[in-house]
Amino acid sequence: MPTRLSVVMIAKNAADLLPDCLASVSWADEIVLLDSGSDDATVDVARAAGVKVYVDTDWQGYGIQRQRAQSYASGDYVLMIDTDERITPELRQSIQAVLAAPQPSAVYSIARRNYFLGRFMRHSGWYPDRVTRLYERERYRYNDNLVHESLACDGAAVIPLAGDLLHLTCRDFASFQRKQLNYATAWAQERHQRGKKVSLSGIFTHTLGAFLKTLLLRGGVLDGKQGWLLAVVNAQYTFNKYTELWALCRGYSEKT
């Protein structure tokens, strides 16, 4: 029997992004979307496109939500994508080649091209930005991380695929900043729960390191104006997450 593919995604308030995303994976055997409680037309848009839609508003982090979404899939392989990502024709061909001749105990990494303020970045640590997204459904799943979740696939051979995954990371700067702040908060809370700490000097060391790493070590200067801006954004994100961790450790961010 042919190897079946399930495209799996989690979503919230992504009605404007969904049509192009779904069009890029319309060739899959099934598409599963787990909605986290949208108050826009996300669910209606997905159902109109023939997507299998489920809703779970008990948010416990990105990792667990991806696990839940995968539990509704029935294909032999899972392709996990986000609503702001699109599969290029070359990547589609690579995925279909895998499905035609799958390799046991292997997972597949995909190069992401990230969009930032009018430009798909080619450096700055944002390309090729490989992510492991194609894998056997019954053998692998995502970890439980609140944020920056990844596929738990220790011991598996990781095979790179040809073709890119287009990621509309930053179309609107204000929305991007809000998302970055949410990520920073979730990161700090997770580290705090694990007993991690940071000093005041550590905050500034990590912040400066993030700026220099993006701009110089990762070639951000080659991305022009966007490279400089992204270096500042990465430094800001690093400052936010370590400062929040510092505040949590001292009880300054506890809710009253």
C-alpha atoms as one frame of an Amber mdcrd trajectory, in Angstrom:
protein
   0.000   0.000   0.000   1.218   3.547  -0.667   2.649   5.512   2.243   0.082
   8.055   3.436   0.972  11.573   4.564  -0.796  13.607   7.231  -0.073  17.327
   7.324  -0.578  18.433  10.923  -0.759  21.991  12.274  -1.824  23.924  15.340
  -3.511  27.290  14.927  -5.086  30.286  16.587  -6.505  33.305  14.767  -4.818
  32.431  11.474  -7.690  32.912   9.019  -5.675  35.297   6.839  -2.707  32.922
   6.632  -4.522  29.639   6.109  -5.569  29.758   2.422  -2.017  29.983   1.025
  -0.697  27.520   3.599  -3.386  24.948   2.814  -2.961  25.415  -0.933   0.723
  24.511  -0.635  -0.102  21.145   1.011  -3.366  20.323  -0.787  -1.707  17.248
  -2.304  -1.374  15.505   1.099  -3.612  12.544   1.971  -5.107  14.441   4.894
  -4.693  17.754   6.697  -5.331  17.969  10.435  -5.686  21.296  12.252  -5.990
  21.676  16.011  -7.374  25.083  16.907  -6.510  26.646  20.266  -9.595  28.837
  20.560  -9.678  31.227  17.617 -12.134  34.109  17.617 -11.741  34.754  13.890
 -12.715  32.565  10.914  -9.822  30.097  11.241 -12.048  27.074  11.869 -14.500
  27.975   9.089 -11.717  28.549   6.542 -10.108  25.218   7.394 -13.344  23.237
   7.238 -14.277  24.833   3.924 -10.970  23.557   2.532 -11.720  19.983   3.638
  -9.386  20.021   6.629 -10.077  17.787   9.626 -10.576  20.378  12.368 -10.441
  19.845  16.124 -10.501  22.339  18.995  -8.646  22.198  22.305  -8.428  25.388
  24.375  -6.586  23.804  27.324  -3.262  25.354  26.346  -0.265  23.700  28.035
   2.456  24.797  25.661   3.467  24.287  22.050   4.945  20.821  22.545   1.868
  19.299  24.161  -0.461  21.001  21.679   1.514  19.470  18.802   1.257  16.062
  20.489  -2.504  16.473  20.710  -2.742  17.519  17.067  -0.691  14.511  15.965
  -2.998  12.173  17.877  -5.763  12.981  15.375  -3.625  12.056  12.357  -3.932
   8.700  10.612  -1.169   8.810   7.987   2.013   6.758   8.036   4.092   9.934
   8.016   3.495  13.332   9.577   4.542  16.647   8.101   4.253  19.207  10.918
   3.952  22.786   9.680   2.688  26.142  10.948   0.023  28.341   9.404   2.611
  30.968   8.421   4.647  28.444   6.421   4.376  27.320   2.790   5.774  24.269
   0.995   7.710  25.092  -2.185   7.314  22.875  -5.284  10.884  21.552  -4.876
  10.209  20.583  -1.277   6.987  18.869  -2.297   8.938  16.728  -4.755  11.451
  15.802  -2.049   8.698  14.792   0.371   6.918  12.710  -2.245  10.204  10.943
  -3.031  10.500   9.993   0.646   6.945   8.658   0.693   7.711   6.563  -2.394
  10.741   4.964  -0.715  10.667   5.618   3.068  13.676   4.714   5.213  12.911
   3.107   8.589  14.106   4.981  11.710  14.869   8.141   9.752  13.519  11.655
  10.151  13.856  14.473   7.663  15.036  18.055   8.076  13.843  20.980   5.998
  15.554  24.307   5.303  13.413  27.285   6.287  13.628  30.642   4.521  12.499
  33.237   7.036  10.835  36.491   5.996  11.774  39.626   7.921  10.572  43.146
   7.084  10.287  42.715   3.329  13.110  40.250   2.757  13.691  36.494   2.906
  16.886  36.359   4.938  19.879  34.451   3.573  22.154  34.777   6.615  21.824
  36.035  10.224  21.239  32.486  11.486  17.878  32.546   9.731  18.904  30.422
   6.770  19.005  27.533   6.198  17.432  27.279   9.715  16.842  23.542   9.372
  13.883  22.062  11.241  12.941  18.387  11.554   9.332  18.174  10.427   8.791
  14.953   8.440   8.705  11.690  10.388   6.901   8.398  11.026   3.720   9.057
  12.973   3.840   6.006  15.242   7.552   6.261  16.044   8.153   9.930  16.925
   6.446  12.875  18.577   7.262  16.349  19.887   8.658  16.988  23.354   6.704
  18.734  26.126   8.461  22.119  25.938   6.286  25.177  26.485   8.140  26.998
  23.716  10.897  26.200  21.190   9.570  22.655  21.061  11.337  20.068  18.920
  10.856  16.534  17.696  12.018  13.850  20.134  14.001  11.628  17.776  17.179
  10.580  19.582  19.013   7.855  17.692  17.256   8.540  14.396  19.138   9.308
  11.210  18.390  12.910  10.200  18.239  13.246   6.420  18.170  16.748   4.838
  15.602  17.338   2.115  16.028  19.526  -0.944  13.705  22.500  -1.256  12.700
  25.235   1.164   9.920  25.873   3.617   8.891  29.521   3.297   8.266  31.043
   6.723   6.460  34.384   6.981   8.135  35.124  10.286   7.693  38.884  10.361
   5.130  40.448   8.049   3.927  42.924  10.671   6.563  44.180  13.107   4.194
  44.964  15.991   2.645  41.487  15.864   6.092  39.948  15.599   7.229  41.840
  18.696   4.214  40.676  20.679   4.914  37.096  19.689   8.579  37.460  20.657
   7.583  38.806  24.067   5.224  35.865  24.603   8.011  33.460  23.646  10.424
  35.182  26.034   7.931  34.954  28.901   7.210  31.270  28.257  10.942  30.519
  27.979  11.650  32.230  31.314   8.795  30.458  33.067   9.969  27.085  31.817
  13.570  27.704  32.940  12.353  29.035  36.293  10.331  25.861  36.871  13.518
  23.870  36.227  15.411  25.879  38.841  17.538  27.891  36.414  18.897  31.275
  37.495  20.701  34.238  35.949  22.692  37.126  37.383  22.375  40.776  36.413
  25.710  40.616  34.614  24.542  37.457  32.858  21.603  39.354  31.384  23.861
  41.860  29.651  26.453  39.265  28.621  23.808  37.154  26.897  22.231  40.249
  25.304  25.496  41.518  23.828  26.412  38.011  22.744  23.122  37.640  20.851
  23.730  40.897  18.974  27.299  40.043  17.971  26.446  36.449  17.080  23.652
  37.516  14.713  25.516  40.390  13.095  29.036  38.948  12.813  29.253  35.203
  13.461  26.074  34.454  11.513  26.726  36.972   8.767  23.907  39.383   9.485
  25.862  42.200   7.845  25.342  40.376   4.528  21.576  40.776   4.900  21.845
  44.552   4.691  19.573  46.797   6.737  17.405  43.865   7.781  20.481  42.086
   9.133  21.310  44.989  11.433  17.700  45.279  12.579  17.436  41.555  13.221
  20.611  41.651  15.332  18.962  44.289  17.522  15.704  42.303  17.662  17.550
  39.138  18.708  19.399  41.080  21.385  16.113  42.539  22.621  14.507  39.093
  22.750  17.475  37.734  24.678  17.331  40.670  27.094  13.605  40.106  27.660
  13.831  36.401  28.384  16.793  36.624  30.755  15.395  39.678  32.550  12.088
  37.875  33.047  13.966  34.866  34.438  15.915  37.189  36.750  12.656  38.782
  37.934  10.938  35.428  38.475  13.840  34.150  40.577  13.492  37.183  42.850
   9.714  37.169  43.055   9.316  40.387  41.090   7.081  38.836  38.423   4.745
  36.856  40.648   1.059  37.555  40.081  -0.741  39.105  43.039
